[in-house]
Amino acid sequence: MIRINLLPQKRRRMEASAGGDTWVLFALLALIVQFVLLFVFHGFKERELLEEQQKNATIQSQITTSQNAVKNHAEITRELERLRSREDAIAKLQSARTGPTAVLLEIAKMLTPGRGPTIDPEALAQIRRDNPLAVSSPTWDTRRLWITEFSEENRLLRLRGTARDASDVSELAKRMNLSAFFGGVRLLPARRLNDAKTGLALVEFALEAEVKY
């Protein structure tokens, strides 16, 4: 009788089956790891994409703002020019309104008994120390001089009048030179005349000065 031992073959089949199951398990595990890695990678890329989109949105916002600023630049420039022109016109009107008035008040002040030109006290004290003859006389009788003509154009003042003698004209010019409202006082040629009513000898004078206001 012939006997055949099948036990080793069955064991080999079982071992082969177990080996196949292990390979399948490893393959499944590898797929799971790949899936996890792909998921993590995808999440990382999504974050990068979101950051780039935010950066692009910020840049686009800046571009839009710049475009709007450039678009309105011409209009803004024209508006600024209109405002500057208006300010210049207002300044000229204000100067025309207050300047001549201040000049007239200063002349009236200089021709008022006991008054004098507008000047800083410290500056006056320094002039008195440096050149006493340049200081106006506080005892001058302002009634010895009369203003008969006053004109001012482009801040150039012209005065005409009569005085008892040349010293009175000199005193007026001295006060105007000291005043903060005038500069560059120039005496023009004068002439002597006799008053028709009183017969007094007088001096007809004229002077020019730069106006400061």
Order of alpha helices (4+ residues) and beta strands (2+ residues): alpha-alpha-alpha-beta-beta-alpha-beta-beta-beta
